[in-house]
């Protein structure tokens, strides 16, 4: 990843409420009673709020708090579904999707994750009041993330090894990246005309791929120590199998891909499309800045977290 920061357009600052919201959001996770104290302590050491404080550094206090809970929500879902069979994951996903369709649903057979997602979603709607187009887009992308989880579980069960194209197809969804990016502008209206513009769509995809690649590079050593099942969804391992060469060759290939994508994102950022409505151009600019923030956030989080490199 060397040599990619010289022309970076963003200032290196984090959200000033990081410490306060870390305490509040972790207390929220604890109140859900979905993790043991031991697992919660381990969870806290991962410093997910470093990611949040960089990625959503421009958010209002209320927005930032719900961003914090959203990122913790992803980890709760992943923690639970990572240990489940594909059938169990399908059941969990079906339960969550029914409250996404009807947040007021009261069900006698409410699942664990359904019970976690429901109050969070109500808070988003109540406090951030996402406009219809923004809300619909977020829900579509969040459902796409949920639908990818049984697919990932089936890969674990069957030992499926994906090629490079298949790898990115799945990881773009299992990472929950698009709904995370939607949350940059969740309180604001971003029209379908703007969101579906080829430059805007490309920036979203490229940002996601940059996050995936950097994450896989930083996490490779930890994952390969866990064996093939742990490392099978890492792009470094995918390239090693594809090229039948060693780790350094794969790192070189993946690193070159990262730099190419990085420069592509910078070019699109500097050449954003202009629309007739000034307010849409303003929201688009904030979204584009938020995407750039996400690239930096992922690197800062990966280097700061104990998840990949242990205690300093």
N, C-alpha and C positions, 0 to 999 in steps of 0.2 A: 504493500500500500504506500510505499515511499514516493514522495514527489507529487502528492495529489492536493496539497493544501496551499500552495503558493498563490493561487488566484482565487482563493475562497472569498465569497462576497459577504459572509456573515460575521458578526462580532462574537467573540467567545465569552458569552455570559450565560449564567444559568438563572432559572427562575428564583427570585428572592424568597419565595415561600417554601422552598424545598424542605427545610428542616421541619417547619410547622406541619406541612401536609404529609410528610413522612410519618410523623407520629399519629396524625389523625387517620390516615388511610390504613396503616398497619393495625390500628385499634379497630377499624371497621372490619378488616379481614379476621381479626381475632374474634370479634363479636358474632361472626357467621358460624363459628364452631365446625368448620370443615377441615381443620388441620390440628394435629396434636401440637402440644407446646414445643416438642423437640423439632418437628418439621417446620413450625412457624419461626423458630429461632434460626434455623438453617435458611429459610426463605428470606428472612430479614437481612442476612449477611450478603445476599446476592445484590443488594443495593439497586433494586429496580427503579427507585426514585431518582437515581443518577440519570437513567435514560429519560424519565419523564421530565425532569427539570431542564434538560437540554432540548428535548424534542418539542416541548410545549412551552418554551421560555417566554413566549409572547402572550400567553393566555391570561385572561382575567382571573382573579382569585377563585371565583365559583367554577369557572371553566376548568381551571387547573386542578381543583379538587376532584372533579369528576373524571378528568384525564387520569389522575393518580389511581382512582378506584378502577378505572377501565383497564389499565395495564396490570394491576393486581388480579383483576378478574380473568384476564387471559392466562395468567400463571396458575390460578386455581383450576381453571378448565383443563389446561394441559397436564397439571399434576394429577388430576383425577383420571382423565381419559388415557394417559400414558400407560396405566396399569390395567386397563380394561380390555376385554375382547371386543372384536368389531361389532358383535351383536349388542353388547352392553353399551358401547359408544353410540350406536344408532339409536338406542332407546333414550339415552341422555340428550342427544341432539334433537330428537323428536319432541321431547318435553320442553326444551328451551325454545324451539321454534313456535310452539303453540302460544307461549306468552309474548313472543315478539309480535305475533299476529293479534293478540288480545292481552295487553298488559294488565287489564283488570280481572283476568280469569282467576277464579278461585277453584282449585282442584283438590279433591280428597287424596289423590295419589301423586301429589307434587314431588318431583325428583329433587335431589340435593342441588344440582346446578341450576335447575329451574328456580328454586327458592332463592338462590344467590342473585341470579340475573334480574328477576322481576323487580325488586325494590330499586336496584341500580337504574334500570331503564325508566322507571317512573320518575326518578330524580332527574334524569337527563331531560325528559319531556317537560317536567314541571319547572325546572330552574333555567335550562338553556333554551327551551322553546325552539327547537330546530324547525326551520321552514319546511314545507311539504316536500319539495324536491330534494333538499339536503337530507331530510330524515329518510325518505324512500331509498335514496342512494346508499346511505349508511346501512340500512337494514338489509338491502340486497347483498352488499359486500360482507356483512357480518354473517348472513346465512350461508354465503359461499364458503366462508371460513369454517363454519360449523359442519357443512356437508363434506368438507375435506377430511375431517377427523376420522370417520369410519374407514375411509380409503387408506389413510395412514396406518390405522390399526390392522387392516387386511394385509398391508405390506409387511408389517411385523410378523404376522401369523404365517405368511407364506414364504417369507425370506426374499421377497421380490427385490431385485437390484435394478434400479432405473438408469436409463441413459441420460445424457446431459439435458436434452429437451424435456424429457419426462420429469426429471428432477426439478427443474425450474417451474414447470406447470404445477406440480404439487406444492412445492415450498412457497410459491407466491400466495397460495391459499392457506396452507397450514400455519404460516407465520402471522396470519391476521393483519397483513400489512395494509391492504386497501381500507378496511374499516378504521385502522389506526390513523391513516392519512386523512380520512374523512373527518376525523375528530379534530383536525387542525381548524376547520371552519364550521364545525357543527352548529354554532349559534347563528350562522349567517347564511344568506341565500346565495348559492352558487348554481346558476341555471344549468340545465342539461346541455344547452348550446355550448356553454363554456367548458363544462366538465368533459364533454364528449369530443372536444376539439382534438385533432390528432397530436398536437404538441403537448397539450395538457395530459392526455392519456399516456403518451410516451414518457413524460416526466414521472408520472406515478409509477409506471412499470419499471423504469430505469432506477428510480430511487429504491424501490423494493429489491431489485436485483443487487444493488450496491449493499444494502443491508444484509441480504442473504450471504453474499460472497464474503464480506468482512466477518460476519458472525461465524461462518464455516472455517475461515482461516484461523481465527482466534480460538475457536472451540475444538479444533481438530485433535490436538494432543490429548485433551481430556476424553474425547469421544473414542478415539482409537484405542485408548487404554481399556475401554469397556467392551471391546470386541466388535465383530462385524455388524451385529444388530444395532449397536449404538452409532456406528460411523457410516452406516449404509446411506443415510440421508444427508451426508456431508459432501459438498461439491468437490473437495480435494480427493476424497475416495473415489467418487464417480470418474474424475479425470484420470486418476491412476489406473483404474480398471480399463478405461477406454483406450489409453495410450500404452498400457502395459509397461509403465515406467515407474520410477520411485517418487517419493514425497516431494523432493525439491523440484523436479520437473513439473509436477502438478501444481505446486505453489507458484512457479514461474508463469505457467499458462493462466492460472486463475488470477494472479496479480496483474498480468497484462490485460486481461478482460476487464478487471476492475478499473484500471486507468482509462481504458477506452470508453467505458460507460460513464465514468466520472467527467471526462471532457465533453461527452455528449450532453450530459445534464447541464453543465455550465453553459454550453452553447444555447440550449433551449431556454435556460433561465435568462440569458442576456437577449433573447429574441422572442419574448412572450407575445402571443397574438393580442391584438387590440380590438375591443368590441365597442359597439355604439353607446352602451350604457356605462358611464363612469364608475358607478357603484360596483358593477361586475368586474371591471378592471382592477379596482381596489381590492376586492376579495380575492381575485386571482393572484394578485401580487403577494398578498399575505399567505395564500396557499403555497405559492412557489417558494417563498422564504421558509415556510414550515417544512417543506420537503427537504430543502437544504439543511435545515436544522436537524432533521431526522438522520441524515447521513452522518453528521458530526456526532449526534447523540449516541448513535450505535457504537461508534469507535470509542468515545469517552466511557461509555458504560462497560464495554467489553474489557477495556484496560483497567478500569477501576473496580470492577466486581470481583469478589472472591470465587465466583463460579468457575472461571477459567484459569486463573493464575494463583489462587489461594490467598492467604493472608499476607499482607505486605510486611 
